[in-house]
């Protein structure tokens, strides 16, 4: 049996008789489960993979676990004097260090694997839909990422243990080096320069785990972890060897050891720099939630846009967004190929390395950190500061591939409406920017003067009017609607500045909501997950929107009255607690194609705050998609946003009670059971002895 | 042939060993004696490659111990003053673990462990956890570990310390049987016991080999008296 294997087995054997490991394991399970439950709730409805959420819930706790498992690996041997017996045996120090490392690593991975099984079994029992579409291999990349990271953490823990005689000191040093220092630095960077988040993206350690869990495998990251683990092991073996370096005669050897370790770090730094510079990324061929899926709207756009588009990622390769952007663009290219539409060519231009290409882009007026979409002589670019999501990129493709067409969305003003130009939490600048990305122009509409609703108006938005519309204004709106106008009304009260009266004439009667048994997150909001089969709402099935104290709607007397072109049809869009909280009416829909009558369409949503900046930033849900679908439907665009399948979105469907049950099982009951079993095992062993 | 030449060791600017040289022939049992702080344990730690000397050489059949440490340690058995064992293991488990660690082939381990246990009289303790053993029995287990692979050089630090008269006598018998295949270097203060089976005494004083006393053929009491005299300063 090789010395490495012997030491590995001994390390595992020692671990079984330590109470500290019972505390560490139970603490890890409790912490990881709590973090997992928190992440599940905060990312509910978001376009994020369950595997990635699970991985980033476990990743921050692994350094602590490895530190606690590894703290005794050498400290205990040194304290007890057994290190002399080990070092007088015919074994190389590196074999001993490697054996110890493998023992600590094995325990760390075992703990992660057990937590994986328990958390997913609990989740499968309480939220079967979340796992129903998951591929059996979906969690593999995330687990590989955790294995890579925990290898490094374990090696550093063994190294620290060899340096310190006291286990607690070794654990503190490891946690400080692996967890407190990088996270503290990260927080300091953000506190010092909040724009750091834009430059660096997420916390690098978490971001690397997240990327890999999402199926983006970066050769630079993998090589970096392997190199750092090797260097930490080298340093650990030198630290073990230095135990014998006492006395004056060893001074030279001590110095040469220090130089060797320092040089190894320098060499590792250079190797990592080279690996990151030559970074190659590939998608893990796992299918299922590991890959990106695109909405029907994006697929439509890619299918209708023919020819060839060049997409250039104009950003530094060191940028944290480089990897996810590359992953996303490659997925976009594959999707375009699969629908047989436009061909997407990808290019990467690093502003600091590809100077010629960078100069060309800058001359064209393109800023750094952007994506450039080019087709022939047409070009458009989007700044990564504004995001690079599916909808934004699809819109960019639309702009360069389709004939230019700009529609205007008019927002009424003067009645206390929310402004599309306001950037605060109560403003709507975010959703307005989304509309601009989709090719709309946002214009303020003041109906008090002589102005009618302009002829280029795609739709009018009344976003939470508080004061009365004058008769003149109401008349102008009515006139616009009678000519086939489109109106989107977001209500913050039943009366809503007199708009209610006008809506009643068009088939919609706002009423105080009497909701029963609704699901809620804060007590005042309402989670809406029941969507009708209407074109606006059907694609959102399986996702949810959150409304704050919504107004409900009933069909008024005008609804379903009239014949032919004058018939007004009322359709509920979304219901919660038995009440319709969003509705649409259409006049002239069944008039016949040959009459060429533009139907009047009105959508009413029982809340105005659901697309305010603060609400959109706070939670990941389908609010944005719902609003954009309303706009698309009203403006006559056929391609609406699809919220995606369950595999695309994180929809647990768990209510508060189930969440509490999940937390109780995974974060309290299971860790307590593990703690009890491990303590009994250790006590049993000691009693037998 | 085991040869120590011009060995010197300084710890925190205090010279512990100065120009120590001696040779140990196969089958010889050399007792290194001296007052507390004379450098006995340090000498043994250097011979076990657990400390690096300032200068000087340690050679086994001409092969330098610090240039080829793994090959040297394969021929070495070392027992420290206070045995540090894995308390959670049984005696058999510990000895098998040590044999594995020392690279003994799997097929020979059971036999080696059995022989060492028999030799050190711990065969009937094999299933007992080490935690439950007395200090004297733990020393025997440590000795079994040291002789496990029949080393050519056995280093025993303060071998008889803390043992009662019965155990000291039994340990002496064990040592005599070990000497059949090993050169033994042992340190200690129990001169009457050591005199029974030592072939030579090396007296360390202030870090140097003050004198060498041959034990063969000498009267035990006279030998002890002479060694004691050498330890305490010779002329005094």
Interface residues (C-beta under 8 A of the other chain):
Chain A: X1 X3 X6 X7 X10 X13 X14 X17 X80 X81 X82 X84 X85 X86 X87 X88 X89 X90 X91 X92 X244 X245 X246 X247 X248 X249 X250 X253 X685 X686 X688 X689
Chain B: X8 X9 X10 X11 X13 X16 X45 X48 X49 X50 X51 X52 X53 X54 X55 X70 X71 X73 X74 X76 X78 X80 X82 X84 X85 X86 X87 X88 X89 X97 X98 X100 X101 X102 X103 X106 X129 X131 X132 X145
